[in-house]
Structures are given as structure tokens and as C-alpha cells.
Amino acid sequence: MSSSRRTWLKGLAATGAAALASACDRIAGDPAVRAGLRGAERLNHGLHRVLFDRRTLAREYPDSAISAVFRANGSIDPGDPLYRRLAAGGFADYRLVVDGLVERPLSLDIASLRALPSRSQVTRHDCVEGWSAIARWTGARLAPVLEQAGLKPEARFLVFHCFDTLDPEAGADGRYYESIDLVDALHPQTLLAYEMNGSPLSIAHGAPVRLRVERQLGYKHAKYVSRIEAVADFSHISGGRGGFWEDRGYEWYAGI
């Protein structure tokens, strides 16, 4: 492929991602928009997988670029009773469960996560609402966690179950969750972050552990992660679209 054609296609992929973001406020009431965006999502996903090496890094910045203010979005203080008890105890009793289609289910406390291979990176968070901010994230790389658990051959996605509830009227379906495929899960910048800008995560920013999947939009970066479930597909989980916002019309693949 010529360099000019590759550049054009990369620009098309980026344009597709921007279109997905800018159209989100029109999704809920227009089935035609939903159908069109699902087609754009498939194009965006396919182009990203074809054009970008699986290990291509999202841009990283110097510490001097870190934003003075990083907006805390979505849930900022979950009311889940178990979460409240864990927070009151400084998350000493927190355990991250890794299960589903794995050979060796895990239950990891914060000390265990900190003992795993880690990475620190200064990256830009791009929110679907149109704002961006830069921060330094430090956490356990997800790939070694999965290696320790041993993914079964039929595992294709990871589902991140969270403590926060965004829609109390929806019962269990109102709890936040997200999912990614194994390409993003094994990417070197994909972290189970426990620090932001050199300090333990605040509750507003997702304490004690949040996902950082740097090549996707902000709603994919699940906060308050309690469990990681390896699955063959996610059609049986909640609304079946792979995430809280996806069940409400957002696109599952939010690559940028």
C-alpha cells in the first residue's frame, strides 16, 4: 500500500471515530442514525485493525503537558454498600476477581496488583462529550494478569464489571460495565491503573482500580472495577451490546 493511500485511510479512520463521538447525542431517538453508526463502527473497527499494528502506541506526553484539572466524569462516589465499606477501610479488603474462561481464577488485592509488571504513561483522555485532559497513569499491565490467569482458547473478550450504578431504576442492568477484545486487552498500554499523577486514585477518578485502554474513547475506561470476566461473547450480559452506554446506543468500538 502506498504511503499516501495509507495516510488517507488513517485519516478516514480518525474521521469515523470523530463522527461516532459527535453523533452520540442524536442516537437515542433516531433508529436510522443508530443503524448508520453501527455501519460506521464496523468500518472504523476494521480500518483500525488493518492499518495499525496491534502494538502501536497511543501518543505519550511529557509531564509538563499534564492538565491542571482532570474532570471526574460519570459516577464520582458510588453508593454501593460493599464499595462504601471497602472505601471506609482504605480498600484494604478489596479484591479484584479475574474469572470466566480462564484456567486459574484470580483474586488480587492492591498489594498483589502492585507486585505485577507495571507501566507508567502520560496520555490524553478523550471524552465523548468533547473534552480532553492529560494525566500520568500507573498500574498493572493487563497482559501479565491474563497470562497469570491463563485464558482458555474460546475466550474472545473481557468484560469489566464495576461497583457503580448509573441507572438505579434499571436494577442490575443499571450497573456500569464495559468490554474490550483481546487485541486491546493485550496491548502494552492497557493498564489496571491504581495511581493518577503519582498518587493513589481518588474515589472520583475510579479508586481503587480503573481500566486504561488508551486507544479508545473515555467511556471505555471503566472505573471502580470489581471483576474481569473472560467470555466468548457478551450477548447474554445485561443489554447484550458490551457496555452500559453501548446498551443505550453508543458504539462498542470507540477506537481513536
C-alpha positions in Angstrom: 0.0 0.0 0.0 1.4 3.4 -0.9 2.2 5.9 1.9 -0.3 8.4 0.6 -3.1 5.8 0.5 -2.2 4.7 4.0 -2.3 8.3 5.2 -5.7 8.8 3.6 -7.1 5.7 5.2 -5.8 6.6 8.6 -7.5 9.9 8.2 -10.7 8.2 7.3 -10.5 6.0 10.4 -9.9 9.0 12.6 -12.9 10.8 10.9 -15.1 7.8 11.6 -14.2 7.9 15.3 -14.9 11.6 15.5 -18.3 11.0 13.8 -19.2 8.4 16.3 -18.4 10.8 19.2 -20.2 13.9 17.7 -23.4 11.9 16.9 -23.9 10.3 20.3 -26.4 12.9 21.5 -28.6 12.0 18.5 -28.6 8.3 18.9 -31.3 7.6 21.4 -34.3 8.8 19.3 -33.3 8.0 15.7 -33.1 4.4 14.6 -31.7 5.4 11.2 -28.8 7.2 13.0 -28.2 4.1 15.1 -28.1 1.8 12.0 -25.8 4.2 10.2 -23.4 4.5 13.2 -23.3 0.7 13.5 -22.1 0.6 10.0 -19.5 3.3 10.7 -18.4 1.5 13.8 -17.7 -1.7 11.7 -15.7 0.4 9.2 -13.8 2.1 12.0 -13.0 -1.1 13.7 -11.9 -2.8 10.5 -9.7 0.0 9.4 -8.0 0.3 12.8 -7.2 -3.4 12.8 -5.9 -3.4 9.2 -4.0 -0.1 9.3 -2.5 0.0 12.8 -0.1 -2.6 14.2 -1.6 -4.3 17.2 1.2 -2.8 19.4 1.1 0.7 18.0 1.2 3.1 21.0 -1.1 5.9 21.7 0.7 9.2 21.9 2.5 9.8 25.2 3.3 13.3 26.6 5.9 14.9 28.8 4.9 15.6 32.4 4.8 19.3 31.6 1.7 18.6 29.5 -0.3 17.1 32.4 -3.6 19.0 32.8 -4.1 21.2 35.8 -7.6 19.9 36.1 -8.8 16.4 35.1 -12.6 16.3 35.1 -14.1 13.5 37.1 -16.9 12.2 34.8 -19.8 9.8 35.3 -20.0 8.3 38.8 -17.9 10.2 41.3 -18.9 8.5 44.6 -20.6 5.1 44.2 -23.3 4.3 46.7 -22.9 0.5 46.5 -22.8 -0.7 50.2 -19.9 -3.1 49.6 -17.9 -0.3 47.9 -18.7 2.1 50.7 -17.3 -0.5 53.2 -14.2 -1.1 51.2 -13.6 2.7 50.8 -14.1 3.2 54.5 -11.3 0.7 55.2 -8.9 2.3 52.7 -9.6 -0.6 50.3 -7.5 -3.0 52.4 -10.1 -5.7 51.8 -10.6 -5.0 48.1 -10.1 -8.0 45.8 -10.1 -7.9 42.0 -11.6 -11.1 40.7 -10.5 -12.5 37.3 -12.7 -15.4 36.2 -14.8 -16.7 33.4 -13.0 -18.5 30.7 -9.7 -18.8 32.5 -7.7 -21.8 33.7 -6.7 -20.2 37.1 -9.2 -17.7 38.5 -7.6 -14.9 40.5 -8.5 -12.8 43.5 -5.9 -9.9 43.7 -5.6 -7.3 46.4 -3.9 -4.0 45.8 -0.5 -5.2 47.0 -0.7 -8.1 44.6 -1.6 -5.8 41.7 1.3 -3.5 42.6 3.7 -6.5 42.6 2.8 -7.4 39.0 4.6 -5.9 35.9 3.6 -2.3 35.8 3.8 0.7 33.5 3.5 4.5 33.9 2.4 6.6 30.9 1.2 10.2 30.3 -1.7 10.0 27.9 -4.7 12.1 26.8 -8.2 11.1 27.8 -10.7 12.0 25.1 -14.3 12.1 26.3 -17.3 11.5 24.0 -18.7 14.8 25.4 -15.9 16.7 23.6 -13.4 17.5 26.3 -9.9 16.1 26.7 -7.3 16.0 29.6 -3.8 14.6 30.1 -2.7 12.7 33.1 0.0 10.2 34.2 -1.4 6.8 34.9 0.4 4.0 36.7 -0.9 0.5 37.0 -0.5 -3.2 36.4 -0.3 -4.1 32.7 -3.3 -6.2 31.9 -1.5 -8.7 29.7 0.6 -10.3 32.5 -2.6 -10.5 34.6 -4.2 -12.5 31.9 -1.1 -14.7 31.5 -1.3 -15.5 35.2 -4.9 -16.4 34.9 -4.5 -18.4 31.7 -7.1 -17.6 29.1 -9.0 -20.5 27.6 -8.9 -20.9 23.8 -12.6 -19.9 23.5 -12.1 -16.5 25.3 -12.5 -13.6 22.9 -13.5 -10.6 25.1 -13.0 -9.3 28.6 -16.0 -7.8 30.5 -15.2 -5.3 33.3 -17.8 -5.4 36.0 -17.9 -2.3 38.2 -19.2 -1.1 41.6 -21.0 2.0 40.3 -24.7 2.2 39.3 -25.6 4.9 36.8 -29.3 3.9 36.4 -30.8 2.8 39.7 -34.2 2.3 38.0 -32.8 -0.4 35.7 -31.9 -2.8 38.6 -28.9 -5.0 37.9 -28.8 -3.7 34.3 -28.1 -0.2 35.7 -24.7 -1.2 37.0 -21.7 0.0 34.9 -19.8 -2.5 32.8 -17.6 -2.4 29.7 -15.8 -4.8 27.4 -12.8 -5.0 25.1 -11.4 -7.6 22.7 -8.1 -9.4 23.3 -6.3 -7.1 20.8 -6.8 -4.2 23.1 -6.5 -6.3 26.3 -3.0 -7.4 25.4 -1.9 -4.0 24.2 1.2 -2.8 26.2 -0.6 0.5 27.2 -3.7 -1.2 28.6 -3.5 -0.9 32.4 -5.4 -1.7 35.5 -4.5 1.7 36.9 -4.2 2.3 40.6 -2.4 5.7 40.5 -3.0 9.0 38.8 -0.4 11.7 38.7 1.8 9.8 41.2 -0.9 9.4 43.9 -3.4 6.6 44.5 -6.6 7.0 42.5 -9.2 9.2 44.2 -12.7 7.9 44.6 -13.9 10.4 42.0 -11.4 9.1 39.5 -12.2 5.4 40.0 -10.5 4.1 43.1 -9.1 1.7 43.8 -8.7 0.3 40.2 -9.8 1.6 36.8 -9.2 0.4 33.2 -7.0 2.4 30.9 -7.3 1.4 27.3 -5.6 4.3 25.6 -6.6 3.8 22.0 -10.3 4.2 22.8 -12.7 7.0 23.9 -13.2 7.7 27.6 -16.4 5.7 28.2 -14.4 2.5 27.6 -12.1 3.3 30.6 -14.2 1.7 33.2 -13.8 3.0 36.8 -14.3 1.1 40.1 -13.5 -2.3 38.5 -14.5 -5.2 40.8 -14.3 -8.2 38.4 -12.8 -9.1 35.0 -14.7 -11.9 33.2 -13.3 -13.6 30.2 -16.1 -14.5 27.8 -16.6 -15.9 24.3 -19.3 -13.3 23.6 -21.3 -10.8 25.7 -24.7 -11.2 24.2 -26.0 -12.7 27.4 -24.8 -9.8 29.7 -27.2 -7.0 30.5 -28.4 -5.5 27.2 -26.0 -7.6 25.1 -24.1 -4.7 23.4 -21.0 -5.0 25.5 -21.3 -2.0 27.9 -23.6 0.3 29.9 -23.6 3.1 27.3 -23.5 0.7 24.4 -26.7 -0.8 25.6 -28.1 2.7 25.4 -27.0 3.4 21.8 -23.2 4.2 22.0 -20.9 2.2 19.8 -19.0 -0.8 21.2 -15.8 0.0 19.3 -14.6 3.5 20.2 -11.1 3.5 18.7 -9.3 6.8 18.2 
